Amino acid sequence: MKRSEAKKAMGARSAAELSTELAALYKEQFGLRMQKATQQLQNSAKLKEVRRGIARAKTFLAQKSGGA
């Protein structure tokens, strides 16, 4: 799936679904940070992807709540 398709899919979700996904991304980020600390992380680019996913979800949540 291309990024533009992923953005459209994320934009179509409700605020509750976005907050659920945001919580899952935070858990994934924590797990990746622990793997990095213990030298078990295989794909370091995954950290960047998750961080950007968190930012994207927060942006869409702010737009849904009328903050932007």
N, C-alpha and C positions, 0 to 999 in steps of 0.2 A: 504494500500500500504506500502510495506516495504521500509526502508531507501534506500537500494541499488537500488530499482526500481525508487524511487523518484530522486536519483542522476542521473540515466541514463536518465530519462525524462528531467531533468534540463539541462543536458549536450547536449541534442539534440536540445535545443531551440536556436534561433538566439540571437544575442547581443541586438537587439531592444526589443525582448520579455523578456529577462533577466532584462533589465533596467526598463521595465514596472513593472515587478514583484518586483524588488527591491524598487521601489517607493511605491508600495502597502504595502510591508512589513514595510517600514518606517512609513507609516500612521497607520498601525495596531499597531506598537510598541508605537507610540505616544498615541493612544487611550488606550492602556493597562496601560501605565504610568499614564495617567490621572485617570483611574479607581483605580489604586493603591493608588494614592494620596488622593482620596476621599473615600477610604475604601470600594469601590464597587467591587473590583476584586475578583472573585470567584475562579479562577484557576490560581494560581501564577506560575505554571509550564509553562503556555503559554508564559510568558515573555522569558523564556529560549529558548523555541522552536523558537520563532520569531527571537531572537537574533542570534541563530545558522543558521536560514534560511537566514538572511541578510548576514552573513559571507559566507555561501555557494554560494549565488548569486554573491557576490563580487568576490569570487574566480573564478567562472566560467567565469565572465565577463573579468577578468584579463587574463585568459587562452585564451579566444576568441580574445582578442586584441593583444596577443603575448607578454604580459608583464611577463609571467612566464616561 
